[in-house]
Structure formats: C-alpha cells, structure tokens
Amino acid sequence: METIKKISVLMLAAVLMLTTASCGKKDSEQFRVCMECDFAPYNWTQESENEFTYPIEGGGFADGYDVQISKIIADKMGKELVIVKTDWDGLTMSVESGNTDAIIACMSPTEERKLTLDFTDSYCVYQYGMMVRRDSKYANAKCIDDLAGGTFSGQLNTVLYDLCDQIPDVNKAQATDSVPTLVVQANSGAIDGFVCESFSGFLIEESNPDLVYIGFEDGKGFDCDLGDRSVAIGIKKGSPLLSELNDILAEISDEERD
C-alpha cells in the first residue's frame, strides 16, 4: 500500500512538472495575439492555407494586415506566433486574464480604452466613411449632412458606432457585434447604411455589388481626432512588453507597412 502511495505521489509530481514546463513554454516562447479574425482586410478566417496565412488556435487559418504585423513582431521577438480567435467584446478580457499577450485587431487607442489597457504607438491610420445601398438616395452623398434623417449603425463598442451621432437627425439603429452582420442588414434594407473604415469598405463593395462605399473630403466627413483614427496594439496595464513592442514597431518602415 505504501509503495502504491509513493508511486502515486511520483506520478502527480511528474504531471505537475509537465504542466509547469508547458506553461513556461507559453510564457517564454510564444507571442499570443487575440483578434476577431472577422474584419477583412485587417483580419479574417479561411479554411485553406497559403504562404500568407497563419494557423488559428483551435482550427482554421487567419490572414490580413493585423496577421502580417503580428508575424513581423513575433519573428523579431524570436517567438512562436499563436493567433487566438476572439469576439470583439472579449479582446480586453483576454489580455487582462493573461490568456493572450496582446490585442492586434485594428483597435483604436481611445481615452476610454486607455482606462483598462496600455497601448503601443500606432501601426496604422485610416479614414472613415459610409457604406450604403447603391440604389439609395444616400449613394451620392458628398458630406455627412447629406445623410441626414437616415437609419445608420456601426459595430458595437467601437468608434464607428459612436460616429453615427454626428449625422444630423440620425435614426441610430442598434449596434451589431460584427461587420458581416451590418452588411446583411444593409443588403436587406433593415438599415440605410453603416459607418465603415475605408479599406474594409472597398473590400465589402467588391463582394457586395448592391453596396457602395462613400468617402468624404476633408472637412466634410466625420470629425474625430487622431487617436480615434489610429490603430495600436493593446496590452495589459503595466505590461513590460510596451517598450519592446514600440521598439519593434519603430523598425517597421513605411514601405513595409504599405
């Protein structure tokens, strides 16, 4: 009986050693990044693998601008990149809990988000416009005043949804949890359109011929500061990664970013 107890203790110790070793590998050799994998062209999911994709933890492959930035950073850190597909509302919790090291998901470093996350320097800056039906009265809008009285929306908990408030007499529809859902609503006529970032807008237009992206000239579009138009990496408050990530981003040339 005593021998069996000793064997059991040794087996338990071995399991604990393996678990500790596994956790140590995650902490020291992996760069774990969370993103939606559902916001093309910045990040998306596909079934097939190619030279640009990267495996998603749990299955499938990710590609997009955020994925390429993540790969560059992981390589410069000398770590294995792990992509963790996460709903938008779960991104902050993912890094706060320690499940992932960083959010690289086209996230703007707004003042509200800075209350719970630290952010690196920007790695991308973009413009906002509107996605509407091609046959709607808003398709020829030249400024946001031309959108007055329409029913518009944006993704939940994003700058995009907040910008709807700048449209005169807007009928602000309920926010949705993803851009694909907004596309469905616009296609069906449930909403007149939604606030959209320019690059994703052009991509949506390519695959949805009934929709058109509208960009606005300076001074005629949405009013937002640089912090709301910038994209940065979100990390846990007080994370020692901040200076390292900023150093790596500084090494990525404008040409490579383009």
N, C-alpha and C positions, 0 to 999 in steps of 0.2 A: 504493500500500500504506500509506504514511504517512497519507494522507488518511483511509483506512478506519479506521486505528487511532485517529485523532483523533475521528472520528465515534463510534466505539465507546466511547471514554472519556467523551465528552459525554453519550451515551445513558445510560451507567452512572451518571454524576453526577446526571442528571435523575431516574432511578429512585430513587436514594438520597435525593434531596431530597423526592420524593413520599412515600417511606416515612417519613422523619423528620417530615414535615408531618402524616401520618396518625397517627403515634404521639403527636405533640404534641397533636392534637385529642383523642385518647383520654384523655391525662393531664389536660388543662386544661379540656375542655368536657363530659366525660362523668362521670357517677357510676355506676360499675359495681357492681352488687349481685348476690351469689350467694345462692340459696335452692333448696330441693328442688323447689318447685312441685308438691308431692305430699302436703301436710299441711293439708288443709282443717280449719277455716275460716281458717287463717293464710296459707296459700299453696297454690295449686293451678293446674293446667293445663287449658285448654279450647280447643276448636278455633275457636269463634266469638268475634268481637269485639263489645264493647258499651262503654257510656260509662265503665265501671269498670275494664275490663281494660287490660293493658299488654303490648306485644309482647315475646316471649321471643327472645333472640338465637338464631337457628337455626330458628325457626318456632314457631307456636302463640301462645297468649295466657295471661298469668298474672293471677290475681286473688286477693284475700284481704287480711286485716289487714296482713300484712307488706308487701304490694304498695302498699297505701294509705299506710302510713308512709313507704315508700321514695319515693313520688311527692311527698309533702309535703316531705321533706328535699331531694330533687333540685330542686324548684321554689324553695325558699328559698336553695339554693346557686347558683341560676341555671345549672344544668347539665342536660344531657340524661340521663334515666334509661335505663340498659341493664340488663335482667334476664338473668342468666346461670343457666340451669337446671343444678344441680349435685347429685350424690348427697351424702347427709349426710356420709359419711366423707371426701368431697373438699372440703368447705367450707373447712376450715382451710388446706389446701394452696393453695386458690385465692387467698386473700388473701396468704398468705406468699410466693407466687410472683409476686405483682403482677398476676395476671390480672384480679382484681377488687379494688375498694376496700374493700368491707365485706360482712359476713355479716348479713343481716336475715332470719332464718329461725327465729324462735321458739326461739332458743338461750339457755340459762341460763348466766350467768357463774360457773360453778363454780370452785373453787380449782384443780382440775386443769387446766381450760381456760385459766385466767389464767397458767399457766406458759408458754403458747405464743401467747396472744392478749391484746390490750388490749380492755377493754370500756367502753362508754359507761354512763351512768346507765340505769336501767330504763325501758322504754316500755310495759310490761305486766306484770301479776302474775296468776297463775292458781292454781287448785286441782286436786289430783289425786284421781282415783277409780279405779273398776274397771269395765271392760266385760266382761260375761259373757252367756252364753246366757239368754234369758228363761225357758226351761223347766228351768234347772239349779237345784240345791239352794243355789247361792250368790246367786240372784237377789234374795233378801230379806235379804241381809247388812246389818247395822247398824254393824258395825265390822270392822276387818281381822282380828280374832280369829275372826270367823265364816267367814273364807276359809281357815282352817287346813287343811293337807293337800292343797290343790288344786294343779293344774298351771297355772302362770301365767308370763307372759312380758312383754316390752316391746321397744321399738326398741333396736337395737344402739348402744352408746356414748352412751346418754342416761341422765338421772336416772331416767326411767321404768322402765328395766330394773333399775337398782340398788335401787329401792324394793321390788321383789319380795322382797328379803331380809328385810324386816320382817314378812312374813306367816309365822305360826307353822307349822313343819313343811312349808314350801312345797316343792313339786316344781318347781324352777325350770327351765323349758324353755329351749331355745336361743333367743337373741335373733334378731330378724329385721332386715333392712335397711330396712324401711318399714312404716308403719301399715297400708296396704292388705293387705300380706301377713299381718299379725296378724289382720285382720278375716276373711280367708279361713280361717285356722287356727281361729279361734273359731267361725265358722259351721259348719265341718266337724266340730268336736268334737275336733280334734287337741290343743287346749288348752282349759282351763276359762275362760280369760279373759286380759286383759292390762291393765296399768296405763295409764291414759289421762288426758289433761287434759280438764277439764270441757266447754269449748266444742266441742272436736273430738268429745268423747263424745256430746254431744247431736246433733251433725250425723250421726255414724255411725249412731246409733239411728234417725234419720229414714229413712235409706236402707237399713237392715238390720233389718227388723221382728222377726227372731229374736234380736236382741241388745238388751241394756238397759244403760244407764249407771247406776252406783251411786255416789252421792256420800256422804260421811261427815261427820257433825257434828264440830265442833272437839274435839280430844282423842280422837276415835275412829278417825281416819284415819291416813294416813301422816305420820310425823314427819320434817319437813325444814325447814331454815332458809330465810330469805327469799331468799338467793342462789340456792337450788335451785328456787324458785318464780317468780323474776323472769325477765324476758326482756329482753335487751340486745343492742346492736349490737356484733359482733366485728370488730376491725380488726387490722392488722399491728402487732406490737410496735414502739412508738416512733413510730407514725404521727402526723403533725401534724394529722390530721383529728379527733382526740379532742376537743379543746376546741370546735371548730366544731360538731361533731355534738351535743355536750352543750348548747351554747347553743341550737341549733335545737330539740332535744327539750324544753328548758325553756319554749319559746314555744308548744308544743302544749298547749292546755288540756285539762283532764279531760273536758270535754264533747265536744271534738273527738275525743279518744281513744275515748270510749264510742261 
